[in-house]
Amino acid sequence: MRITNPVDGWLQVVACSPFPDAAGEMVLHPRCDIDGVITAERLAAKAVQYSGYDVPKPKWPRPGTVLPVTVDLADPSRFRIEWDLAPTGRDTIEKLAGTADQHPFPRLWREAEHASSSPALVNGLTPQQAEIALAGGAAALGLVPATAKVLATNEVQPSSAPGGTWDIAVRVNDPNGGPAWEAVTRMSFSSSSRRESRTAAGVELPVLVDPHNRKRIIVDVARLS
């Protein structure tokens, strides 16, 4: 397969063939079928399918795994998974286990109307793009770290999050040194106390922003103190 306009990107695995030796019967060259979503800089999220026999067993993916890819910017259905750079299954498990201890509340709280199959944009991002950004793939989406000062908040209803879901009006400090701009980002909270400490007027929040599309902004939970 020829990739004429290659860019680096990410493939988030939504569904995947089960590990081939799970039933106790060894398969030397198993086929791996993957349904997922590819995202790269200057590329909208694209649902794709992969099927191949070249998947290293130690790196056999599972739903939720994020794999590095090289994708054709002109035709996102043409991509190559970079298995040499992909995490092993053990790496993925240990990362998820560590994340569960540090973040018992999900990084991205999904309401029913913003389920994974929804194309709706929140914070200027699809749900898949938001998850990739918060999992360390912000650069592939054209997002860079910045800070923003809280101006005002407005609760969004309905919300199943314990601390509610809020639209937060902020003034963003341009990461390139230009003039600040105002934007709105949406966030859900695990408790009312956390919401109050992070949405009070004047509080400075770590954010990920797209300097070329100022509607694309999300609170960077990994940098929250």
Contacts in CASP RR format, 6 or more apart in sequence:
PFRMAT RR
TARGET T0000
AUTHOR 0000-0000-0000
METHOD contacts of the structure
MODEL  1
MRITNPVDGWLQVVACSPFPDAAGEMVLHPRCDIDGVITAERLAAKAVQY
SGYDVPKPKWPRPGTVLPVTVDLADPSRFRIEWDLAPTGRDTIEKLAGTA
DQHPFPRLWREAEHASSSPALVNGLTPQQAEIALAGGAAALGLVPATAKV
LATNEVQPSSAPGGTWDIAVRVNDPNGGPAWEAVTRMSFSSSSRRESRTA
AGVELPVLVDPHNRKRIIVDVARLS
1 78 0 8 1.000
1 80 0 8 1.000
2 78 0 8 1.000
3 70 0 8 1.000
3 71 0 8 1.000
3 72 0 8 1.000
3 78 0 8 1.000
3 79 0 8 1.000
3 80 0 8 1.000
4 72 0 8 1.000
4 74 0 8 1.000
5 72 0 8 1.000
5 73 0 8 1.000
5 74 0 8 1.000
6 70 0 8 1.000
6 71 0 8 1.000
6 72 0 8 1.000
6 73 0 8 1.000
7 40 0 8 1.000
7 41 0 8 1.000
7 42 0 8 1.000
7 43 0 8 1.000
7 70 0 8 1.000
7 71 0 8 1.000
7 73 0 8 1.000
8 40 0 8 1.000
8 41 0 8 1.000
8 68 0 8 1.000
8 69 0 8 1.000
8 70 0 8 1.000
8 71 0 8 1.000
8 140 0 8 1.000
9 38 0 8 1.000
9 39 0 8 1.000
9 40 0 8 1.000
9 41 0 8 1.000
9 43 0 8 1.000
9 68 0 8 1.000
9 69 0 8 1.000
9 70 0 8 1.000
9 71 0 8 1.000
9 140 0 8 1.000
10 38 0 8 1.000
10 39 0 8 1.000
10 40 0 8 1.000
10 66 0 8 1.000
10 67 0 8 1.000
10 68 0 8 1.000
10 69 0 8 1.000
10 132 0 8 1.000
10 137 0 8 1.000
10 140 0 8 1.000
11 34 0 8 1.000
11 36 0 8 1.000
11 37 0 8 1.000
11 38 0 8 1.000
11 48 0 8 1.000
11 50 0 8 1.000
11 66 0 8 1.000
11 67 0 8 1.000
11 68 0 8 1.000
11 69 0 8 1.000
11 79 0 8 1.000
11 81 0 8 1.000
12 36 0 8 1.000
12 37 0 8 1.000
12 38 0 8 1.000
12 39 0 8 1.000
12 64 0 8 1.000
12 65 0 8 1.000
12 66 0 8 1.000
12 67 0 8 1.000
12 128 0 8 1.000
12 131 0 8 1.000
12 132 0 8 1.000
13 34 0 8 1.000
13 35 0 8 1.000
13 36 0 8 1.000
13 61 0 8 1.000
13 62 0 8 1.000
13 63 0 8 1.000
13 64 0 8 1.000
13 65 0 8 1.000
13 66 0 8 1.000
13 67 0 8 1.000
14 35 0 8 1.000
14 36 0 8 1.000
14 37 0 8 1.000
14 63 0 8 1.000
14 64 0 8 1.000
14 116 0 8 1.000
15 34 0 8 1.000
15 35 0 8 1.000
15 36 0 8 1.000
15 63 0 8 1.000
16 32 0 8 1.000
16 33 0 8 1.000
16 34 0 8 1.000
16 35 0 8 1.000
16 60 0 8 1.000
16 61 0 8 1.000
16 62 0 8 1.000
16 63 0 8 1.000
16 65 0 8 1.000
17 30 0 8 1.000
17 31 0 8 1.000
17 32 0 8 1.000
17 33 0 8 1.000
17 34 0 8 1.000
19 57 0 8 1.000
19 60 0 8 1.000
20 26 0 8 1.000
20 27 0 8 1.000
20 30 0 8 1.000
20 57 0 8 1.000
20 60 0 8 1.000
21 27 0 8 1.000
21 57 0 8 1.000
29 53 0 8 1.000
30 53 0 8 1.000
30 55 0 8 1.000
30 57 0 8 1.000
31 51 0 8 1.000
31 52 0 8 1.000
31 53 0 8 1.000
32 50 0 8 1.000
32 51 0 8 1.000
32 52 0 8 1.000
32 53 0 8 1.000
32 55 0 8 1.000
32 60 0 8 1.000
32 61 0 8 1.000
33 49 0 8 1.000
33 50 0 8 1.000
33 51 0 8 1.000
33 52 0 8 1.000
34 49 0 8 1.000
34 50 0 8 1.000
34 51 0 8 1.000
34 61 0 8 1.000
35 47 0 8 1.000
35 48 0 8 1.000
35 49 0 8 1.000
36 47 0 8 1.000
36 48 0 8 1.000
36 49 0 8 1.000
36 50 0 8 1.000
37 45 0 8 1.000
37 46 0 8 1.000
37 47 0 8 1.000
37 48 0 8 1.000
37 128 0 8 1.000
38 45 0 8 1.000
38 46 0 8 1.000
38 48 0 8 1.000
38 69 0 8 1.000
38 71 0 8 1.000
38 76 0 8 1.000
38 79 0 8 1.000
39 45 0 8 1.000
39 46 0 8 1.000
39 128 0 8 1.000
39 129 0 8 1.000
39 132 0 8 1.000
39 140 0 8 1.000
39 141 0 8 1.000
40 69 0 8 1.000
40 71 0 8 1.000
40 73 0 8 1.000
40 76 0 8 1.000
40 140 0 8 1.000
40 141 0 8 1.000
41 139 0 8 1.000
41 140 0 8 1.000
41 141 0 8 1.000
41 142 0 8 1.000
42 73 0 8 1.000
42 142 0 8 1.000
43 71 0 8 1.000
43 73 0 8 1.000
43 76 0 8 1.000
44 126 0 8 1.000
45 126 0 8 1.000
45 128 0 8 1.000
45 129 0 8 1.000
46 76 0 8 1.000
46 77 0 8 1.000
48 76 0 8 1.000
48 77 0 8 1.000
48 79 0 8 1.000
50 79 0 8 1.000
50 81 0 8 1.000
54 83 0 8 1.000
55 61 0 8 1.000
55 83 0 8 1.000
56 83 0 8 1.000
56 86 0 8 1.000
58 88 0 8 1.000
58 89 0 8 1.000
58 90 0 8 1.000
59 83 0 8 1.000
59 86 0 8 1.000
59 87 0 8 1.000
59 88 0 8 1.000
59 89 0 8 1.000
60 89 0 8 1.000
61 67 0 8 1.000
61 86 0 8 1.000
61 89 0 8 1.000
61 92 0 8 1.000
62 89 0 8 1.000
62 92 0 8 1.000
65 87 0 8 1.000
65 89 0 8 1.000
65 92 0 8 1.000
66 132 0 8 1.000
66 135 0 8 1.000
66 137 0 8 1.000
67 81 0 8 1.000
67 82 0 8 1.000
67 86 0 8 1.000
68 81 0 8 1.000
68 82 0 8 1.000
68 85 0 8 1.000
68 86 0 8 1.000
69 79 0 8 1.000
69 80 0 8 1.000
69 81 0 8 1.000
69 82 0 8 1.000
70 79 0 8 1.000
70 80 0 8 1.000
70 82 0 8 1.000
71 78 0 8 1.000
71 79 0 8 1.000
71 80 0 8 1.000
72 78 0 8 1.000
72 79 0 8 1.000
87 95 0 8 1.000
103 221 0 8 1.000
104 190 0 8 1.000
105 162 0 8 1.000
105 190 0 8 1.000
107 131 0 8 1.000
107 134 0 8 1.000
107 135 0 8 1.000
107 221 0 8 1.000
108 127 0 8 1.000
108 130 0 8 1.000
108 131 0 8 1.000
108 134 0 8 1.000
109 160 0 8 1.000
109 161 0 8 1.000
109 165 0 8 1.000
109 188 0 8 1.000
110 116 0 8 1.000
110 127 0 8 1.000
111 158 0 8 1.000
111 159 0 8 1.000
111 160 0 8 1.000
111 165 0 8 1.000
113 120 0 8 1.000
114 120 0 8 1.000
114 122 0 8 1.000
114 127 0 8 1.000
115 127 0 8 1.000
116 127 0 8 1.000
116 128 0 8 1.000
118 126 0 8 1.000
118 127 0 8 1.000
119 126 0 8 1.000
120 126 0 8 1.000
120 127 0 8 1.000
122 130 0 8 1.000
122 186 0 8 1.000
123 130 0 8 1.000
123 185 0 8 1.000
123 186 0 8 1.000
123 215 0 8 1.000
123 216 0 8 1.000
123 217 0 8 1.000
123 218 0 8 1.000
124 213 0 8 1.000
124 215 0 8 1.000
124 216 0 8 1.000
124 217 0 8 1.000
125 133 0 8 1.000
125 141 0 8 1.000
125 216 0 8 1.000
125 218 0 8 1.000
129 141 0 8 1.000
130 218 0 8 1.000
132 138 0 8 1.000
132 140 0 8 1.000
132 141 0 8 1.000
133 141 0 8 1.000
133 143 0 8 1.000
133 208 0 8 1.000
133 218 0 8 1.000
134 218 0 8 1.000
134 220 0 8 1.000
134 221 0 8 1.000
134 222 0 8 1.000
136 222 0 8 1.000
138 144 0 8 1.000
138 145 0 8 1.000
138 208 0 8 1.000
138 220 0 8 1.000
141 210 0 8 1.000
141 216 0 8 1.000
142 210 0 8 1.000
143 208 0 8 1.000
143 209 0 8 1.000
143 210 0 8 1.000
143 216 0 8 1.000
143 218 0 8 1.000
144 175 0 8 1.000
144 208 0 8 1.000
144 209 0 8 1.000
144 210 0 8 1.000
144 211 0 8 1.000
145 175 0 8 1.000
145 206 0 8 1.000
145 207 0 8 1.000
145 208 0 8 1.000
145 220 0 8 1.000
145 223 0 8 1.000
146 172 0 8 1.000
146 173 0 8 1.000
146 174 0 8 1.000
146 175 0 8 1.000
146 206 0 8 1.000
146 207 0 8 1.000
146 208 0 8 1.000
146 209 0 8 1.000
147 172 0 8 1.000
147 173 0 8 1.000
147 204 0 8 1.000
147 205 0 8 1.000
147 206 0 8 1.000
147 207 0 8 1.000
148 170 0 8 1.000
148 171 0 8 1.000
148 172 0 8 1.000
148 173 0 8 1.000
148 183 0 8 1.000
148 185 0 8 1.000
148 204 0 8 1.000
148 205 0 8 1.000
148 207 0 8 1.000
148 209 0 8 1.000
148 217 0 8 1.000
149 170 0 8 1.000
149 171 0 8 1.000
149 173 0 8 1.000
149 202 0 8 1.000
149 203 0 8 1.000
149 204 0 8 1.000
149 205 0 8 1.000
150 168 0 8 1.000
150 169 0 8 1.000
150 170 0 8 1.000
150 198 0 8 1.000
150 199 0 8 1.000
150 200 0 8 1.000
150 201 0 8 1.000
150 202 0 8 1.000
150 203 0 8 1.000
150 204 0 8 1.000
150 205 0 8 1.000
151 169 0 8 1.000
151 170 0 8 1.000
151 171 0 8 1.000
151 182 0 8 1.000
151 201 0 8 1.000
151 202 0 8 1.000
152 168 0 8 1.000
152 169 0 8 1.000
152 201 0 8 1.000
153 166 0 8 1.000
153 167 0 8 1.000
153 168 0 8 1.000
153 169 0 8 1.000
153 199 0 8 1.000
154 166 0 8 1.000
154 167 0 8 1.000
154 169 0 8 1.000
155 164 0 8 1.000
155 165 0 8 1.000
155 166 0 8 1.000
155 167 0 8 1.000
156 164 0 8 1.000
156 165 0 8 1.000
156 166 0 8 1.000
156 167 0 8 1.000
156 186 0 8 1.000
159 165 0 8 1.000
159 188 0 8 1.000
161 188 0 8 1.000
161 189 0 8 1.000
161 190 0 8 1.000
162 189 0 8 1.000
162 190 0 8 1.000
162 191 0 8 1.000
162 192 0 8 1.000
163 188 0 8 1.000
163 189 0 8 1.000
163 190 0 8 1.000
163 191 0 8 1.000
163 192 0 8 1.000
163 194 0 8 1.000
163 195 0 8 1.000
164 188 0 8 1.000
164 189 0 8 1.000
164 192 0 8 1.000
164 195 0 8 1.000
165 186 0 8 1.000
165 187 0 8 1.000
165 188 0 8 1.000
165 189 0 8 1.000
166 186 0 8 1.000
166 187 0 8 1.000
166 188 0 8 1.000
166 189 0 8 1.000
166 195 0 8 1.000
166 199 0 8 1.000
167 184 0 8 1.000
167 185 0 8 1.000
167 186 0 8 1.000
168 184 0 8 1.000
168 185 0 8 1.000
168 186 0 8 1.000
168 187 0 8 1.000
168 199 0 8 1.000
168 205 0 8 1.000
168 219 0 8 1.000
169 182 0 8 1.000
169 183 0 8 1.000
169 184 0 8 1.000
170 182 0 8 1.000
170 183 0 8 1.000
170 184 0 8 1.000
170 185 0 8 1.000
170 205 0 8 1.000
170 207 0 8 1.000
170 217 0 8 1.000
171 180 0 8 1.000
171 181 0 8 1.000
171 182 0 8 1.000
172 180 0 8 1.000
172 181 0 8 1.000
172 182 0 8 1.000
172 183 0 8 1.000
172 207 0 8 1.000
172 209 0 8 1.000
172 214 0 8 1.000
172 217 0 8 1.000
173 180 0 8 1.000
174 180 0 8 1.000
174 181 0 8 1.000
174 211 0 8 1.000
175 209 0 8 1.000
175 211 0 8 1.000
176 211 0 8 1.000
181 214 0 8 1.000
183 209 0 8 1.000
183 214 0 8 1.000
183 215 0 8 1.000
183 217 0 8 1.000
185 207 0 8 1.000
185 217 0 8 1.000
185 218 0 8 1.000
185 219 0 8 1.000
187 198 0 8 1.000
187 219 0 8 1.000
189 195 0 8 1.000
189 198 0 8 1.000
197 203 0 8 1.000
198 205 0 8 1.000
198 224 0 8 1.000
205 219 0 8 1.000
205 224 0 8 1.000
206 219 0 8 1.000
206 220 0 8 1.000
206 223 0 8 1.000
206 224 0 8 1.000
207 217 0 8 1.000
207 218 0 8 1.000
207 219 0 8 1.000
207 220 0 8 1.000
208 217 0 8 1.000
208 218 0 8 1.000
208 219 0 8 1.000
208 220 0 8 1.000
209 216 0 8 1.000
209 217 0 8 1.000
210 216 0 8 1.000
210 217 0 8 1.000
END
